[in-house]
Amino acid sequence: MSVDINKRLTESKKFIFPNKCPSCNSKVVKEFNSSTKKKDAVTRCPDSNYSCQDILREKLKHFVSKDTLSIEGLGKRVIDNFWKKKLIKYPYDIFNLDLNILKKFDGWGEKSIINLKNSINKSKKISLDRFIFSLGIRHIGQENAKVLAKYFLSVQKFFEICRKLNTDNQNYINELHSIDGIGISQIDSLKKFFLNKQNLIVVSNLINLLDIKNYKFLVKKTLLSGKLIMFTGAFENNSRLELKVIAENLGAKILSSINKKIDFLIVGSQKPTTRKINEAKNLNVKMLTEKDWNKIINK
């Protein structure tokens, strides 16, 4: 509600927000939100030329994260290291990189290189919604990515419409406006993203390099149809991301926090979160072991 000045340390100094991005020297802005008709609270680099080095590097980290391509062995520190050595700049560089070059660097033995190669190859098979989310388009989170995937069904259709958003043909804008769940902020972000030629090159190259699966509607009712579920801990036979994909394909909706509406909390055999388990007990949420879960999905 307010600042309690009495509790402020006497040696505290006023924080002055920078006027320019410390990475690319662009004048920072508070973007105007078309939905709320107000300026955002957060100060950002506008990256007008799509060349801010820090933003490019952080987008790479998002691209390989567990909710997108989930490339094991290519974490934040490795991305930073590859970036400093100028091995990668854009997402498609990851798939064109000759990994044998890593033999020159400390910490990279033959086994770790093979593991990374296998992980990169495995990541090439990806669902449409996770691919859209991986692009790091502002205001296009996981749920919006699913909405777009459900509407366009194929990556070709998605790319075809989005790259035409900046033409004089209003039909493409109107088509996006007709999608339930996609608002002005999302449309403005898509327009801005695909206005840039480098982004078009990135997306086009990724489409050629990856095996992006078409969105498929669930055609039959299952034991998980309409169920709200949540996962905690690590699992023996599948990663949590793989289990989430399986659950969604069977008609379930994945939640990220415990509430009384959840039907099942699936508890992994390794390092489940105690807080989530206690919350589930207090709310009488049914908990399933990995063995129980496997019985359901294999029926």
MARMIGU-7582 format. One record per residue: residue in three letters; z, x, y of N, C-alpha, C in turn. Coordinates in pm, whole numbers, padded with zeros to 5 digits, always signed. Layout:
BEGIN
alaZXYZXYZXY...
END
This chain:
BEGIN
met+00000+00083-00121+00000+00000+00000+00000+00086+00126ser+00072+00198+00119+00079+00286+00235+00129+00423+00191val+00122+00518+00281+00168+00654+00252+00313+00668+00297asp+00398+00720+00209+00538+00745+00244+00547+00888+00299ile+00539+00897+00431+00537+01028+00497+00664+01108+00468asn+00775+01038+00449+00903+01106+00427+00903+01191+00300lys+00819+01154+00204+00816+01228+00077+00709+01338+00075arg+00638+01352+00186+00534+01455+00193+00597+01591+00218leu+00553+01693+00145+00604+01827+00164+00572+01879+00303thr+00666+01947+00364+00647+01993+00502+00534+02095+00514glu+00508+02172+00406+00403+02274+00412+00264+02218+00379ser+00257+02086+00351+00127+02025+00319+00030+02036+00436lys-00096+02061+00402-00199+02071+00505-00300+01958+00488lys-00352+01913+00598-00450+01805+00595-00577+01853+00524phe-00626+01768+00433-00749+01803+00361-00870+01757+00443ile-00959+01848+00470-01081+01816+00546-01199+01813+00449phe-01259+01695+00435-01376+01685+00347-01490+01768+00403pro-01561+01839+00315-01675+01920+00363-01787+01830+00415asn-01857+01877+00516-01971+01802+00570-02097+01827+00490lys-02097+01940+00417-02216+01975+00341-02178+02006+00196cys-02273+01982+00105-02252+02012-00037-02237+02162-00054pro-02131+02207-00120-02111+02351-00138-02214+02415-00231ser-02292+02333-00301-02392+02387-00393-02530+02401-00328cys-02577+02292-00265-02714+02294-00211-02722+02282-00059asn-02605+02268+00005-02596+02264+00152-02651+02133+00212ser-02675+02032+00129-02718+01902+00182-02602+01834+00253lys-02631+01756+00353-02527+01681+00423-02473+01572+00330val-02341+01573+00309-02283+01476+00216-02279+01337+00278val-02275+01235+00192-02280+01097+00239-02183+01009+00161lys-02152+00896+00218-02087+00787+00146-02193+00678+00134glu-02241+00659+00012-02354+00568-00008-02316+00423+00021phe-02414+00348+00071-02394+00206+00099-02417+00127-00029asn-02319+00043-00064-02328-00039-00184-02391-00173-00149ser-02510-00197-00206-02584-00320-00173-02510-00445-00219ser-02428-00433-00324-02357-00549-00377-02237-00587-00291thr-02157-00486-00255-02035-00514-00179-02059-00514-00029lys-02176-00463+00012-02210-00451+00155-02114-00357+00226lys-02061-00261+00153-01970-00162+00210-02012-00022+00165lys-01961+00077+00237-01984+00215+00195-01889+00250+00081asp-01938+00332-00013-01854+00377-00124-01737+00459-00073ala-01628+00461-00150-01511+00540-00111-01534+00689-00136val-01624+00719-00228-01645+00858-00270-01752+00927-00186thr-01723+01049-00144-01820+01132-00072-01903+01208-00173arg-02035+01202-00160-02124+01263-00259-02233+01347-00195cys-02286+01439-00274-02409+01507-00237-02524+01411-00266pro-02611+01382-00169-02720+01286-00194-02829+01343-00284asp-02834+01477-00296-02935+01543-00380-03074+01484-00352ser-03109+01481-00224-03235+01417-00179-03358+01478-00245asn-03352+01608-00273-03469+01675-00331-03456+01692-00483tyr-03351+01635-00540-03328+01644-00686-03328+01789-00733ser-03261+01873-00655-03261+02016-00687-03123+02079-00675cys-03019+01997-00654-02884+02050-00642-02844+02112-00776gln-02816+02241-00775-02792+02314-00899-02669+02263-00974asp-02562+02233-00900-02440+02184-00967-02464+02048-01033ile-02540+01962-00968-02569+01830-01025-02658+01845-01149leu-02757+01933-01141-02844+01955-01257-02763+02004-01377arg-02669+02097-01351-02588+02152-01460-02496+02046-01520glu-02434+01965-01434-02344+01861-01484-02420+01752-01559lys-02544+01726-01520-02625+01628-01593-02657+01678-01734leu-02672+01809-01748-02693+01866-01881-02572+01841-01970lys-02452+01855-01912-02328+01832-01988-02319+01685-02030his-02361+01596-01942-02361+01454-01977-02463+01427-02087phe-02577+01491-02078-02686+01469-02174-02645+01502-02316val-02563+01605-02334-02527+01649-02470-02392+01594-02516ser-02325+01513-02432-02190+01465-02463-02189+01370-02582lys-02070+01338-02631-02057+01263-02757-02111+01120-02748asp-02116+01062-02629-02165+00924-02616-02315+00918-02592thr-02380+01034-02584-02525+01036-02563-02592+01102-02684leu-02633+01230-02671-02698+01294-02786-02599+01356-02883ser-02476+01375-02841-02368+01425-02927-02409+01552-03001ile-02447+01656-02925-02489+01783-02986-02367+01872-03005glu-02321+01882-03129-02206+01966-03161-02240+02113-03139gly-02146+02187-03084-02168+02328-03058-02230+02355-02923leu-02259+02248-02849-02319+02263-02716-02229+02193-02614gly-02106+02241-02607-02008+02182-02517-02023+02232-02375lys-01925+02198-02291-01934+02230-02148-01941+02380-02122arg-01856+02457-02193-01856+02602-02172-01988+02666-02213val-02044+02617-02324-02172+02672-02371-02283+02638-02272ile-02283+02516-02221-02382+02477-02120-02370+02568-01998asp-02247+02591-01952-02225+02680-01837-02280+02820-01866asn-02255+02867-01989-02300+03000-02028-02452+03008-02034phe-02516+02908-02095-02662+02905-02104-02724+02894-01965trp-02657+02819-01879-02707+02799-01742-02706+02933-01666lys-02595+03004-01676-02582+03133-01606-02688+03232-01655lys-02721+03223-01783-02820+03315-01839-02963+03262-01819lys-02973+03148-01747-03104+03087-01715-03184+03051-01841leu-03112+03009-01946-03178+02967-02070-03223+02821-02062ile-03148+02740-01988-03181+02597-01976-03161+02552-01832lys-03242+02454-01792-03229+02393-01660-03240+02242-01669tyr-03335+02195-01750-03356+02051-01768-03329+02015-01915pro-03299+01889-01942-03265+01849-02080-03366+01890-02186tyr-03495+01883-02154-03596+01917-02256-03594+02065-02292asp-03535+02150-02204-03526+02293-02235-03442+02319-02360ile-03347+02230-02387-03260+02245-02504-03342+02245-02633phe-03444+02161-02638-03524+02145-02760-03636+02248-02769asn-03667+02312-02655-03772+02415-02655-03715+02556-02659leu-03581+02567-02662-03516+02697-02658-03529+02771-02791asp-03573+02895-02786-03577+02980-02905-03436+03033-02928leu-03366+02976-03025-03226+03009-03046-03204+03151-03096asn-03311+03218-03140-03296+03357-03186-03251+03449-03074ile-03275+03405-02949-03234+03486-02835-03082+03499-02827leu-03011+03404-02892-02865+03404-02888-02806+03522-02966lys-02884+03583-03053-02837+03697-03131-02798+03814-03041lys-02851+03814-02919-02822+03921-02824-02685+03905-02759phe-02626+03783-02771-02504+03754-02699-02382+03756-02791asp-02269+03796-02733-02144+03799-02809-02105+03658-02853gly-02048+03648-02973-01997+03520-03022-02099+03436-03094trp-02223+03487-03102-02327+03410-03169-02375+03484-03294gly-02320+03443-03408-02365+03497-03535-02473+03409-03594glu-02524+03450-03707-02634+03375-03772-02589+03233-03809lys-02464+03221-03858-02416+03090-03900-02403+02994-03782ser-02347+03042-03670-02329+02956-03554-02463+02915-03493ile-02562+03003-03501-02696+02971-03451-02761+02864-03538ile-02746+02879-03671-02802+02779-03764-02735+02643-03743asn-02602+02644-03725-02529+02519-03702-02577+02450-03576leu-02598+02528-03469-02646+02469-03343-02787+02414-03360lys-02871+02488-03431-03008+02442-03455-03009+02310-03531asn-02925+02301-03634-02917+02177-03713-02865+02061-03628ser-02768+02091-03542-02710+01988-03457-02812+01936-03356ile-02892+02028-03300-02996+01988-03204-03102+01903-03273asn-03142+01945-03393-03243+01868-03467-03191+01729-03504lys-03063+01723-03542-03002+01595-03579-02997+01500-03459ser-02976+01556-03340-02961+01473-03220-03092+01410-03175lys-03204+01459-03228-03334+01408-03185-03354+01261-03222lys-03285+01217-03325-03295+01075-03363-03189+00999-03286ile-03230+00914-03195-03136+00850-03103-03178+00706-03073ser-03080+00620-03051-03111+00480-03017-03156+00472-02872leu-03228+00367-02840-03284+00349-02706-03174+00343-02599asp-03066+00269-02627-02961+00254-02525-02891+00387-02497arg-02867+00466-02602-02802+00596-02580-02896+00691-02505phe-03025+00680-02529-03122+00763-02456-03120+00727-02307ile-03124+00599-02277-03122+00556-02136-02995+00604-02068phe-02881+00592-02137-02753+00637-02082-02752+00789-02061ser-02818+00862-02150-02817+01009-02144-02885+01064-02019leu-02972+00984-01956-03049+01032-01841-02962+01053-01717gly-02841+00996-01719-02750+01017-01606-02793+00948-01478ile-02853+00830-01492-02895+00753-01374-02774+00684-01314arg-02755+00700-01185-02639+00642-01118-02635+00491-01139his-02518+00437-01168-02493+00294-01191-02544+00243-01325ile-02603+00333-01406-02649+00291-01538-02554+00350-01642gly-02444+00278-01669-02347+00320-01768-02388+00273-01907gln-02295+00282-02001-02327+00247-02139-02365+00100-02155glu-02291+00012-02088-02320-00131-02102-02453-00167-02038asn-02481-00112-01917-02609-00139-01852-02725-00084-01935ala-02702+00032-01997-02806+00092-02082-02837+00001-02200lys-02734-00061-02256-02755-00154-02368-02831-00278-02322val-02799-00326-02202-02868-00443-02147-03017-00411-02130leu-03048-00295-02076-03187-00255-02056-03259-00236-02189ala-03191-00174-02286-03251-00153-02418-03282-00285-02486lys-03189-00379-02472-03206-00510-02534-03325-00585-02473tyr-03349-00559-02345-03460-00628-02276-03595-00561-02306phe-03601-00427-02292-03729-00357-02306-03768-00330-02451leu-03670-00319-02539-03690-00299-02683-03746-00163-02722ser-03841-00107-02644-03897+00024-02678-03891+00115-02556val-03885+00246-02580-03878+00341-02470-04009+00342-02392gln-04119+00314-02459-04249+00311-02390-04252+00201-02284lys-04199+00083-02321-04195-00029-02227-04100+00001-02111phe-03985+00060-02142-03888+00096-02039-03949+00194-01939phe-04015+00298-01990-04073+00400-01903-04190+00345-01823glu-04268+00260-01886-04384+00202-01819-04344+00121-01696ile-04240+00039-01710-04195-00045-01599-04126+00039-01492cys-04035+00129-01534-03954+00204-01438-04037+00298-01351arg-04142+00357-01406-04222+00448-01324-04314+00375-01228lys-04321+00242-01243-04403+00162-01151-04319+00089-01046leu-04187+00116-01047-04099+00045-00954-04128+00077-00808asn-04187+00192-00782-04211+00233-00644-04354+00204-00598thr-04424+00122-00673-04555+00077-00628-04537-00046-00539asp-04646-00093-00484-04639-00211-00396-04631-00342-00474asn-04642-00332-00606-04639-00452-00689-04495-00500-00708gln-04461-00611-00644-04326-00666-00647-04289-00722-00785asn-04390-00742-00869-04364-00802-01000-04267-00719-01084tyr-04274-00587-01070-04188-00500-01150-04042-00512-01105ile-04022-00524-00973-03888-00545-00919-03834-00681-00964asn-03918-00780-00955-03877-00915-00994-03840-00922-01143glu-03911-00844-01223-03882-00843-01367-03743-00789-01392leu-03705-00683-01322-03570-00627-01338-03464-00724-01287his-03495-00793-01177-03401-00891-01123-03374-01004-01222ser-03469-01028-01310-03454-01139-01405-03364-01104-01523ile-03328-00976-01536-03246-00933-01650-03100-00963-01622asp-03038-01043-01705-02897-01076-01690-02811-00952-01709gly-02731-00918-01607-02645-00801-01616-02693-00683-01533ile-02816-00692-01482-02872-00585-01398-02880-00636-01254gly-02808-00568-01164-02802-00613-01025-02875-00520-00930ile-02852-00542-00801-02922-00467-00696-02892-00318-00705ser-02764-00283-00728-02726-00141-00734-02800-00069-00845gln-02810-00134-00962-02878-00071-01076-03028-00056-01047ile-03088-00159-00988-03232-00154-00957-03262-00046-00854asp-03178-00037-00751-03196+00067-00649-03185+00206-00710ser-03091+00223-00804-03073+00353-00869-03193+00389-00956leu-03245+00291-01029-03363+00314-01112-03484+00353-01025lys-03500+00283-00913-03611+00314-00821-03599+00457-00769lys-03478+00491-00725-03456+00625-00669-03478+00733-00774phe-03430+00709-00894-03443+00808-01001-03589+00832-01036phe-03666+00725-01054-03804+00739-01099-03902+00766-00985leu-03852+00766-00860-03935+00807-00747-03963+00957-00754asn-03868+01031-00812-03879+01176-00818-03972+01221-00931lys-04067+01305-00898-04166+01351-00996-04102+01433-01108gln-04000+01514-01073-03936+01596-01176-03866+01508-01279asn-03804+01399-01235-03739+01307-01329-03842+01244-01422leu-03959+01213-01368-04067+01158-01451-04109+01259-01557ile-04116+01385-01518-04153+01492-01612-04047+01505-01721val-03919+01502-01679-03808+01514-01774-03814+01402-01877val-03825+01277-01830-03824+01162-01920-03947+01165-02011ser-04063+01197-01955-04186+01201-02034-04176+01306-02144asn-04125+01424-02112-04110+01530-02212-04011+01491-02321leu-03901+01428-02281-03800+01387-02379-03856+01281-02474ile-03936+01190-02422-03996+01087-02507-04084+01151-02615asn-04153+01259-02577-04240+01329-02673-04161+01412-02774leu-04042+01458-02733-03963+01547-02819-03867+01473-02912leu-03824+01355-02870-03720+01283-02944-03777+01169-03028asp-03700+01129-03125-03733+01011-03207-03644+00897-03158ile-03693+00825-03057-03613+00721-02991-03639+00587-03060lys-03537+00535-03125-03552+00415-03204-03560+00290-03116asn-03649+00200-03151-03658+00072-03081-03529-00008-03100tyr-03496-00088-03000-03378-00174-03013-03408-00285-03114lys-03312-00309-03202-03331-00414-03303-03219-00517-03292phe-03259-00641-03287-03161-00749-03285-03106-00772-03425leu-02980-00805-03431-02918-00837-03559-02972-00972-03606val-03031-00972-03725-03096-01095-03772-03012-01172-03873lys-02907-01111-03924-02824-01184-04021-02677-01174-03984lys-02602-01272-04024-02459-01276-03995-02386-01185-04092thr-02290-01107-04041-02211-01017-04125-02063-01045-04104leu-01980-00975-04179-01835-00990-04165-01785-00943-04029leu-01868-00865-03959-01827-00810-03829-01895-00879-03711ser-01977-00978-03738-02047-01049-03630-01947-01108-03531gly-01960-01065-03404-01875-01119-03298-01734-01062-03294lys-01700-00970-03385-01565-00914-03389-01547-00806-03282leu-01427-00802-03224-01392-00698-03127-01312-00591-03199ile-01361-00468-03197-01293-00364-03273-01278-00237-03188met-01187-00151-03235-01160-00025-03166-01129+00081-03271phe-01167+00205-03242-01142+00316-03334-01041+00413-03273thr-00961+00476-03357-00872+00582-03312-00862+00689-03420gly-00855+00815-03379-00845+00925-03474-00981+00973-03524ala-00978+01072-03611-01100+01127-03670-01115+01074-03812phe-01241+01067-03859-01271+01008-03989-01337+01112-04080glu-01320+01095-04208-01364+01195-04305-01516+01200-04322asn-01578+01083-04336-01720+01081-04375-01818+01065-04259asn-01771+01015-04146-01859+00993-04031-01787+01029-03902ser-01865+01065-03800-01806+01085-03668-01775+00947-03609arg-01690+00944-03508-01656+00816-03448-01780+00751-03384leu-01867+00834-03328-01989+00782-03267-02075+00713-03373glu-02089+00776-03489-02169+00716-03597-02109+00584-03642leu-01975+00577-03650-01908+00453-03691-01928+00343-03588lys-01927+00380-03461-01949+00281-03356-02089+00222-03366val-02188+00308-03391-02326+00261-03406-02338+00166-03524ile-02274+00202-03637-02277+00117-03756-02215-00019-03724ala-02099-00017-03656-02029-00141-03624-02113-00230-03533glu-02176-00170-03432-02260-00248-03339-02381-00305-03411asn-02438-00229-03504-02552-00278-03580-02514-00396-03671leu-02385-00405-03702-02336-00516-03785-02282-00631-03701gly-02306-00622-03569-02272-00735-03481-02138-00726-03411ala-02066-00614-03427-01935-00600-03363-01951-00548-03221lys-01847-00570-03139-01843-00517-03005-01729-00416-02998ile-01759-00296-02947-01660-00188-02942-01585-00191-02810leu-01453-00189-02818-01370-00184-02698-01305-00046-02687ser-01267-00011-02563-01209+00122-02540-01059+00118-02515ser-01002-00001-02501-00856-00011-02480-00801-00130-02559ile-00676-00119-02598-00612-00222-02680-00581-00346-02597asn-00612-00462-02651-00565-00589-02593-00550-00690-02707lys-00487-00802-02677-00454-00898-02783-00575-00967-02844lys-00693-00953-02780-00813-01017-02832-00882-00935-02941ile-00843-00809-02956-00906-00722-03056-00879-00774-03197asp-00984-00776-03277-00970-00823-03416-00919-00713-03508phe-00973-00589-03491-00934-00480-03579-00920-00349-03501leu-00816-00273-03533-00806-00134-03490-00830-00049-03614ile-00937+00030-03613-00971+00112-03728-00905+00249-03710val-00816+00285-03799-00735+00406-03784-00788+00517-03875gly-00831+00626-03813-00880+00741-03889-00767+00815-03957ser-00802+00892-04059-00699+00962-04136-00646+01086-04065gln-00717+01129-03960-00675+01251-03890-00649+01225-03742lys-00529+01258-03700-00488+01255-03559-00516+01124-03486pro-00475+01009-03541-00489+00885-03465-00392+00886-03347thr-00425+00814-03241-00340+00811-03122-00220+00720-03146thr-00102+00777-03140+00021+00701-03166+00038+00585-03069arg+00004+00608-02943+00019+00503-02842-00065+00380-02877lys-00187+00403-02921-00275+00291-02956-00221+00215-03076ile-00168+00288-03173-00112+00224-03292+00009+00138-03254asn+00097+00191-03170+00215+00116-03125+00177-00007-03045glu+00077+00006-02959+00029-00109-02881-00028-00217-02972ala-00101-00172-03075-00160-00266-03170-00051-00342-03245lys+00054-00271-03285+00166-00335-03355+00234-00438-03266asn+00256-00403-03140+00322-00495-03047+00240-00621-03022leu+00107-00607-03030+00019-00721-03004-00026-00790-03133asn+00028-00744-03247-00008-00800-03378-00157-00788-03409val-00215-00678-03364-00356-00651-03394-00365-00596-03537lys-00458-00647-03614-00473-00602-03753-00531-00461-03755met-00465-00371-03831-00512-00233-03843-00572-00208-03980leu-00683-00136-03982-00752-00105-04106-00759+00046-04125thr-00739+00092-04247-00756+00233-04278-00905+00261-04293glu-00939+00389-04304-01079+00425-04324-01132+00366-04455lys-01047+00361-04558-01086+00303-04686-01114+00154-04672asp-01026+00082-04599-01047-00062-04575-01178-00084-04501trp-01201+00001-04400-01321-00012-04317-01449+00009-04401asn-01447+00108-04487-01564+00137-04569-01597+00019-04663lys-01493-00050-04710-01514-00166-04797-01589-00276-04721ile-01553-00293-04592-01616-00399-04511-01763-00367-04486ile-01791-00244-04440-01928-00213-04402-02020-00194-04521asn-01963-00175-04639-02048-00158-04758-02073-00287-04833lys-02015-00397-04784-02036-00526-04852-02175-00580-04819
END
